[in-house]
Amino acid sequence: MGDGVVALILLIAFVTIFASGLSSSVNKVIDDQLPGEITLQGQGGVIPFPAGAISTVQKVSGVEAASGVRYVSAKVDGKTSSISSVDPADIVKVYTVEWKEGSDADLTGLKDGELVIGDKLASNLDVGVGDSVTLTSQKGRDFKFVVNAIMKTDSISLAGQGIISQNSMARDFDQKSDAVGLVKLDSGVDLDKTQTAIEDALKANKFPTVEVLNQGELKAQQRSQINGLLAMIYVLLALAVVVSLVGIVVTLILSIYERTRELGMLRAVGMSRRQVKRMVRYEAVITAVIGAVSGLVVGVIFAFLIGIPLGGDGFELSYPVGTLIVILILTAVAGVIAAIYPARKAAKLDVLAAKPETLAMRQLQTFAGYLRDNGLSADRYELAFWAKALAPLANLTMLLIAMPFVFAHQRNAAAGQRLLIGIFLGLAFFLANRVLANLVVVYGAPPLLAAS
């Protein structure tokens, strides 16, 4: 039961921490790389929009700069990479680039046939500034580009793994639609009013599907997409939770069955049904919480270890303490729910379920003493105690009685006759024990006499 809870909570904790880290990383990218206040995107954030929308936004009062960003998948010297294109004149105003070799001037002066390459791709291809690389389009056409600068990139960089000019993108890769629009506003203008003006201008120029988002809305949208994926994973984990709850229920029921003697004795010495229920519930909660704490600890460690190699790609782990505490509380609640049926079953256990014949000698002695101290009859339990104590002697007696029948000479009696006599003697011995046991219970005869 505990192992299943540990594994389940480990997965939940890991997924929760990883999703929180992904959300934090995306927010960091938006804060660090997008100095502009407005972002344009197609419907749902996945459909490109016509390039004319950027020209329309550039004419709106209060807009300082606007640049569209286009994407295409291409092979760079045989390595498949994501390549973007920008408007060199405005890109440094709306997008922040960290440089390994080069500066913003190399980007604003980007010419057709030139490429700003990411440092990781440059390292993989072993190329530097001034080297030529071949970009292969999805149609199989090859184009030569010269590396004019090297930028720092990570796994969620908006620029992809390389930047070319808009003219090169349209001419060589036939991509004329923008995937994202980055907008920088004039200093001091009202954000809400300017955002509304941009929306009105786009609708008036027949671009009604272009979405206009400020940074807060963009973060909320990205967080919503991550939460949607997280919800799907949680649904799958919920099925595992149901299986785990069933496992807890079955384990508790088996535990109650195995402890019938102990539970019966506890009920016999005065434990109420409510106390039995509480005991079973506490057992379930303690087991669930111990499993949850172990799973959370291992999940946090596992997420930390996975996050180490991703840290170089811009991924930052975030530990949602509040969510992890809620998971711990829900696990305890699940333990209570799982214990409902087993607790009721344990509470309904008959007080006499602790049969004397099933108790150990020490338990019989303790229980018989308790009954005597409280003025109750302990004959049954004393009889069971002496029966267990004298069992070796009874077995030895039966063995001695049987030996003459086994080793007697064949001429004295037939084998069948000896067998029949032995059976009758055994039955007589058994019946005598039962009769004497009943005499102890009914007439109060000494238990030692009946046991012997």
C-alpha positions as CSV (number, residue, x, y, z in Angstrom):
1,M,0.0,0.0,0.0
2,G,2.8,2.5,1.0
3,D,4.8,1.8,-2.1
4,G,1.9,2.6,-4.4
5,V,1.2,5.9,-2.6
6,V,4.9,6.9,-2.8
7,A,5.1,6.2,-6.6
8,L,1.9,8.0,-7.3
9,I,2.8,11.1,-5.2
10,L,6.3,11.1,-6.8
11,L,4.8,11.4,-10.2
12,I,2.3,14.1,-9.2
13,A,5.0,16.1,-7.4
14,F,7.4,15.8,-10.4
15,V,4.8,16.9,-12.9
16,T,3.6,19.8,-10.7
17,I,7.1,21.1,-10.2
18,F,8.1,20.7,-13.8
19,A,5.0,22.4,-15.1
20,S,5.5,25.3,-12.6
21,G,9.1,25.6,-13.7
22,L,8.1,25.7,-17.4
23,S,5.6,28.4,-16.6
24,S,8.2,30.4,-14.7
25,S,10.7,30.0,-17.6
26,V,8.2,31.2,-20.1
27,N,7.4,34.3,-18.0
28,K,11.1,35.0,-17.6
29,V,11.6,34.8,-21.4
30,I,8.7,37.3,-21.9
31,D,10.2,39.7,-19.3
32,D,13.8,39.4,-20.5
33,Q,13.4,39.2,-24.2
34,L,10.4,41.3,-25.0
35,P,10.9,44.9,-23.9
36,G,7.8,45.9,-25.9
37,E,4.4,46.1,-24.3
38,I,2.2,44.5,-27.0
39,T,2.3,41.2,-28.8
40,L,0.3,40.3,-31.9
41,Q,-0.6,36.8,-32.8
42,G,-3.0,34.9,-35.1
43,Q,-6.2,33.2,-33.8
44,G,-5.4,30.9,-31.0
45,G,-1.7,31.8,-31.2
46,V,-1.0,29.1,-33.9
47,I,-2.4,30.6,-37.1
48,P,-0.1,33.1,-39.0
49,F,-1.5,36.4,-40.0
50,P,-0.8,38.6,-43.1
51,A,2.2,40.8,-43.0
52,G,0.0,43.9,-43.7
53,A,-1.1,43.8,-40.1
54,I,2.3,45.0,-38.9
55,S,2.2,48.0,-41.4
56,T,-1.2,48.9,-40.0
57,V,0.0,48.8,-36.4
58,Q,3.1,50.9,-37.2
59,K,0.7,53.8,-38.3
60,V,-1.2,53.8,-35.0
61,S,-0.6,56.8,-32.8
62,G,1.5,55.9,-29.8
63,V,3.4,53.0,-31.4
64,E,7.2,53.5,-31.5
65,A,8.2,50.3,-33.3
66,A,6.7,47.1,-34.6
67,S,8.3,44.0,-36.2
68,G,6.8,40.8,-37.4
69,V,8.5,37.5,-36.8
70,R,8.3,34.6,-39.2
71,Y,9.4,31.0,-38.8
72,V,10.4,28.2,-41.0
73,S,11.9,24.8,-40.5
74,A,15.1,24.4,-42.5
75,K,18.3,22.3,-42.6
76,V,21.4,24.2,-41.8
77,D,24.3,22.2,-43.2
78,G,22.2,19.2,-42.8
79,K,20.9,19.9,-39.3
80,T,17.2,20.6,-39.0
81,S,16.7,24.0,-37.2
82,S,14.1,26.6,-36.5
83,I,14.9,29.8,-38.5
84,S,13.2,33.1,-37.9
85,S,13.1,36.3,-39.9
86,V,12.6,39.9,-38.6
87,D,12.5,43.5,-39.7
88,P,16.1,44.6,-39.0
89,A,15.1,48.3,-38.6
90,D,12.8,47.8,-35.6
91,I,13.8,44.4,-34.1
92,V,16.2,45.6,-31.5
93,K,13.5,47.9,-30.1
94,V,11.1,45.1,-29.5
95,Y,13.4,42.1,-28.9
96,T,16.4,41.7,-26.7
97,V,19.3,39.7,-28.0
98,E,22.2,38.4,-26.0
99,W,25.4,38.3,-28.0
100,K,28.3,35.9,-28.0
101,E,30.0,37.5,-31.0
102,G,28.5,40.6,-32.4
103,S,26.1,43.4,-31.4
104,D,22.8,45.0,-32.1
105,A,24.3,46.8,-35.0
106,D,24.9,43.5,-36.7
107,L,21.2,42.7,-36.4
108,T,19.9,46.1,-37.5
109,G,22.3,46.0,-40.5
110,L,21.3,42.5,-41.4
111,K,21.3,42.1,-45.2
112,D,19.8,39.5,-47.5
113,G,21.9,36.4,-47.6
114,E,23.3,37.0,-44.1
115,L,22.5,34.9,-41.0
116,V,22.6,35.6,-37.3
117,I,23.2,32.1,-35.9
118,G,22.6,30.7,-32.4
119,D,25.7,29.7,-30.4
120,K,24.6,26.1,-29.9
121,L,24.0,25.5,-33.6
122,A,27.3,27.3,-34.5
123,S,29.1,25.0,-32.1
124,N,27.5,21.9,-33.5
125,L,28.4,23.0,-37.1
126,D,31.8,24.3,-36.1
127,V,31.3,27.6,-37.9
128,G,32.1,31.2,-36.9
129,V,31.5,34.8,-38.1
130,G,32.3,35.0,-41.8
131,D,31.8,31.4,-42.6
132,S,29.2,30.2,-45.1
133,V,26.4,27.8,-44.4
134,T,23.8,26.1,-46.6
135,L,20.1,26.4,-45.7
136,T,17.9,23.8,-47.3
137,S,14.2,24.6,-47.6
138,Q,11.4,22.0,-47.2
139,K,11.2,21.9,-51.0
140,G,14.8,20.8,-51.2
141,R,16.3,24.0,-52.5
142,D,19.7,25.1,-51.2
143,F,20.7,28.7,-50.4
144,K,24.0,30.1,-49.2
145,F,24.1,32.4,-46.2
146,V,27.1,34.1,-44.5
147,V,27.3,34.1,-40.7
148,N,27.5,37.8,-39.6
149,A,27.0,37.3,-35.8
150,I,26.5,34.7,-33.2
151,M,23.7,35.1,-30.5
152,K,23.1,33.2,-27.3
153,T,20.1,30.9,-27.5
154,D,18.2,28.6,-25.2
155,S,15.5,26.0,-25.6
156,I,12.6,28.5,-25.5
157,S,14.3,31.4,-27.4
158,L,11.8,33.4,-29.5
159,A,14.4,33.9,-32.2
160,G,14.8,30.2,-32.9
161,Q,18.3,29.0,-33.9
162,G,19.0,31.6,-36.5
163,I,17.7,34.9,-37.9
164,I,17.5,36.1,-41.5
165,S,15.9,39.1,-43.1
166,Q,12.3,39.2,-44.1
167,N,13.2,39.6,-47.8
168,S,15.3,36.4,-47.6
169,M,12.4,34.6,-45.9
170,A,9.9,35.6,-48.5
171,R,12.2,35.0,-51.5
172,D,13.9,31.8,-50.5
173,F,11.4,30.0,-48.3
174,D,8.1,31.6,-49.6
175,Q,7.0,32.5,-46.1
176,K,5.2,35.8,-46.2
177,S,2.9,35.6,-43.1
178,D,4.0,36.6,-39.6
179,A,3.7,34.2,-36.7
180,V,4.2,36.9,-34.1
181,G,4.2,40.7,-34.0
182,L,6.2,42.6,-31.4
183,V,5.1,46.1,-30.6
184,K,6.9,48.9,-28.6
185,L,4.9,51.9,-27.5
186,D,6.0,55.5,-27.1
187,S,7.1,56.4,-23.6
188,G,4.2,57.8,-21.4
189,V,1.3,56.6,-23.5
190,D,-1.7,54.9,-21.9
191,L,-1.4,51.1,-22.5
192,D,-5.1,50.3,-22.4
193,K,-6.1,53.1,-24.8
194,T,-3.3,52.3,-27.2
195,Q,-4.1,48.6,-27.2
196,T,-7.7,49.4,-28.0
197,A,-6.6,51.7,-30.8
198,I,-4.5,48.9,-32.3
199,E,-7.4,46.5,-32.1
200,D,-9.7,49.0,-33.8
201,A,-7.1,49.8,-36.5
202,L,-6.7,46.0,-37.3
203,K,-10.5,45.5,-37.5
204,A,-10.9,48.5,-39.8
205,N,-8.2,47.2,-42.1
206,K,-9.7,43.7,-42.3
207,F,-7.4,42.0,-39.9
208,P,-10.1,40.9,-37.3
209,T,-8.5,37.6,-36.4
210,V,-5.3,39.2,-35.2
211,E,-5.2,39.0,-31.4
212,V,-3.6,42.0,-29.5
213,L,-2.2,41.0,-26.1
214,N,-0.3,42.9,-23.5
215,Q,2.4,41.2,-21.5
216,G,0.1,40.2,-18.7
217,E,-2.4,38.6,-21.1
218,L,0.4,36.9,-23.0
219,K,1.7,35.3,-19.7
220,A,-1.9,34.3,-18.8
221,Q,-2.4,32.7,-22.2
222,Q,0.9,30.7,-22.0
223,R,0.1,29.6,-18.4
224,S,-3.4,28.5,-19.6
225,Q,-1.8,26.4,-22.3
226,I,0.5,24.8,-19.8
227,N,-2.3,24.2,-17.3
228,G,-4.3,22.6,-20.1
229,L,-1.6,20.1,-20.7
230,L,-1.2,19.6,-17.0
231,A,-4.9,18.9,-16.6
232,M,-4.6,16.1,-19.2
233,I,-1.8,14.5,-17.2
234,Y,-3.7,15.0,-13.9
235,V,-6.7,13.1,-15.4
236,L,-4.4,10.1,-16.2
237,L,-3.0,10.3,-12.7
238,A,-6.5,10.5,-11.2
239,L,-7.1,7.0,-12.6
240,A,-3.9,5.9,-10.8
241,V,-5.3,7.6,-7.6
242,V,-8.5,5.4,-7.9
243,V,-6.4,2.3,-8.2
244,S,-4.3,3.4,-5.2
245,L,-7.4,4.0,-3.1
246,V,-8.7,0.5,-4.1
247,G,-5.3,-0.9,-3.0
248,I,-5.6,0.9,0.4
249,V,-9.1,-0.5,0.9
250,V,-8.1,-4.1,0.0
251,T,-5.0,-3.9,2.2
252,L,-6.9,-2.6,5.2
253,I,-9.6,-5.3,4.8
254,L,-6.9,-8.0,4.6
255,S,-5.2,-6.4,7.7
256,I,-8.5,-6.5,9.6
257,Y,-9.0,-10.2,8.6
258,E,-5.5,-11.0,9.8
259,R,-6.0,-9.2,13.1
260,T,-9.4,-10.7,13.9
261,R,-8.1,-12.0,17.2
262,E,-6.5,-8.8,18.3
263,L,-9.6,-6.7,17.2
264,G,-11.9,-9.1,19.0
265,M,-9.9,-9.0,22.1
266,L,-9.8,-5.1,22.0
267,R,-13.6,-5.1,21.7
268,A,-13.9,-7.7,24.5
269,V,-11.8,-5.6,26.9
270,G,-14.0,-2.5,26.3
271,M,-13.0,-0.7,23.1
272,S,-16.0,0.8,21.5
273,R,-17.0,0.6,17.9
274,R,-16.2,4.3,17.4
275,Q,-12.7,3.8,18.8
276,V,-12.2,0.8,16.4
277,K,-13.2,3.0,13.5
278,R,-10.9,5.8,14.6
279,M,-8.0,3.4,14.9
280,V,-8.5,2.0,11.4
281,R,-8.8,5.6,10.0
282,Y,-5.7,6.7,11.8
283,E,-3.8,3.8,10.3
284,A,-5.0,4.6,6.8
285,V,-4.1,8.3,7.2
286,I,-0.7,7.7,8.7
287,T,0.2,5.2,5.9
288,A,-1.1,7.7,3.2
289,V,0.7,10.7,4.7
290,I,4.0,8.8,5.2
291,G,3.8,7.6,1.6
292,A,2.9,11.2,0.4
293,V,5.8,12.8,2.3
294,S,8.2,10.2,0.9
295,G,6.8,10.7,-2.6
296,L,7.1,14.5,-2.3
297,V,10.7,14.3,-1.2
298,V,11.7,11.9,-3.9
299,G,9.7,13.9,-6.5
300,V,11.4,17.2,-5.6
301,I,14.8,15.5,-5.7
302,F,14.0,13.9,-9.1
303,A,12.7,17.2,-10.5
304,F,15.9,19.0,-9.3
305,L,18.1,16.4,-10.9
306,I,16.2,16.6,-14.2
307,G,16.3,20.4,-14.1
308,I,20.1,20.6,-13.8
309,P,20.9,19.7,-17.5
310,L,18.0,21.9,-18.7
311,G,19.3,24.9,-16.8
312,G,21.7,25.7,-19.6
313,D,18.8,26.0,-22.0
314,G,17.0,28.7,-20.0
315,F,14.8,26.3,-17.9
316,E,14.3,27.4,-14.3
317,L,12.7,25.2,-11.7
318,S,10.0,26.6,-9.6
319,Y,8.7,24.9,-6.4
320,P,5.0,25.5,-5.8
321,V,5.0,25.0,-2.1
322,G,1.3,25.8,-1.7
323,T,0.3,23.2,-4.3
324,L,2.5,20.6,-2.7
325,I,0.9,21.2,0.7
326,V,-2.5,20.9,-0.9
327,I,-1.4,17.5,-2.4
328,L,-0.3,16.4,1.0
329,I,-3.7,17.4,2.6
330,L,-5.6,15.7,-0.3
331,T,-3.6,12.5,0.3
332,A,-4.6,12.5,4.0
333,V,-8.3,13.0,3.0
334,A,-8.0,10.2,0.5
335,G,-6.7,8.0,3.3
336,V,-9.8,8.8,5.3
337,I,-12.1,8.1,2.4
338,A,-10.4,4.8,1.7
339,A,-10.7,3.8,5.4
340,I,-14.5,4.3,5.5
341,Y,-15.5,0.7,4.5
342,P,-12.7,-1.1,6.3
343,A,-13.4,0.9,9.5
344,R,-17.1,0.0,9.4
345,K,-16.2,-3.6,8.8
346,A,-13.8,-3.6,11.8
347,A,-16.4,-1.9,14.0
348,K,-18.9,-4.6,13.2
349,L,-16.6,-7.3,14.3
350,D,-18.1,-9.6,16.9
351,V,-16.7,-9.2,20.4
352,L,-16.5,-13.0,20.6
353,A,-14.5,-13.1,17.3
354,A,-11.4,-13.5,19.5
355,K,-12.0,-17.3,20.0
356,P,-9.9,-18.8,22.8
357,E,-8.6,-21.5,20.5
358,T,-7.1,-18.9,18.2
359,L,-5.2,-16.9,20.9
360,A,-1.7,-17.5,21.9
361,M,-0.9,-18.7,25.4
362,R,0.3,-15.3,26.6
363,Q,-2.8,-13.6,25.2
364,L,-5.0,-16.2,26.9
365,Q,-3.3,-15.7,30.2
366,T,-3.6,-11.9,30.0
367,F,-7.2,-12.0,28.9
368,A,-8.2,-14.6,31.5
369,G,-6.6,-12.4,34.2
370,Y,-8.5,-9.4,33.0
371,L,-11.8,-11.3,33.2
372,R,-11.1,-12.6,36.7
373,D,-10.1,-9.1,37.9
374,N,-13.4,-7.8,36.6
375,G,-15.5,-10.6,38.2
376,L,-16.2,-12.3,34.9
377,S,-16.0,-15.9,34.0
378,A,-12.6,-16.9,32.5
379,D,-13.2,-20.7,32.3
380,R,-13.2,-20.9,28.5
381,Y,-9.9,-19.0,28.2
382,E,-8.3,-20.9,31.1
383,L,-9.4,-24.2,29.5
384,A,-7.9,-23.1,26.2
385,F,-4.7,-22.1,28.0
386,W,-4.3,-25.4,29.8
387,A,-5.3,-27.3,26.6
388,K,-2.4,-25.6,24.8
389,A,0.0,-26.1,27.7
390,L,-0.8,-29.8,28.0
391,A,-1.1,-30.4,24.2
392,P,2.4,-32.0,24.0
393,L,1.5,-34.4,26.9
394,A,-1.8,-35.3,25.2
395,N,0.0,-36.0,21.9
396,L,2.5,-38.2,23.7
397,T,-0.3,-40.1,25.4
398,M,-2.0,-40.8,22.1
399,L,1.4,-41.9,20.7
400,L,1.9,-44.4,23.6
401,I,-1.7,-45.8,23.1
402,A,-1.1,-46.2,19.4
403,M,2.3,-48.0,19.7
404,P,0.8,-51.5,20.8
405,F,-1.4,-51.4,17.7
406,V,1.5,-50.7,15.4
407,F,4.0,-53.1,16.7
408,A,1.7,-56.0,17.8
409,H,2.4,-59.3,16.1
410,Q,0.3,-60.0,13.0
411,R,-1.1,-63.2,14.6
412,N,-2.6,-61.4,17.5
413,A,-5.2,-59.5,15.5
414,A,-5.9,-58.6,11.9
415,A,-4.6,-55.2,10.6
416,G,-8.2,-54.1,9.9
417,Q,-9.3,-54.9,13.4
418,R,-6.3,-53.0,14.9
419,L,-7.1,-50.0,12.7
420,L,-10.8,-50.1,13.8
421,I,-9.9,-50.3,17.5
422,G,-7.4,-47.4,17.1
423,I,-10.1,-45.2,15.5
424,F,-12.5,-45.9,18.3
425,L,-9.9,-45.1,20.9
426,G,-9.1,-41.8,19.1
427,L,-12.7,-40.8,18.9
428,A,-13.2,-41.7,22.6
429,F,-10.3,-39.5,23.5
430,F,-11.6,-36.6,21.5
431,L,-15.1,-36.9,22.8
432,A,-13.9,-37.1,26.4
433,N,-12.0,-33.8,25.9
434,R,-15.1,-32.1,24.4
435,V,-17.3,-33.4,27.3
436,L,-14.9,-32.2,29.9
437,A,-14.6,-28.9,28.2
438,N,-18.4,-28.4,28.3
439,L,-18.4,-29.5,32.0
440,V,-16.0,-26.6,32.7
441,V,-18.2,-24.1,30.9
442,V,-21.6,-25.4,32.3
443,Y,-20.7,-26.6,35.8
444,G,-17.6,-24.7,36.6
445,A,-15.3,-27.7,36.8
446,P,-11.5,-27.0,37.2
447,P,-10.1,-26.2,33.7
448,L,-6.9,-28.0,34.4
449,L,-8.9,-31.2,35.0
450,A,-10.7,-30.9,31.7
451,A,-7.5,-30.1,29.8
452,S,-5.7,-33.1,31.3
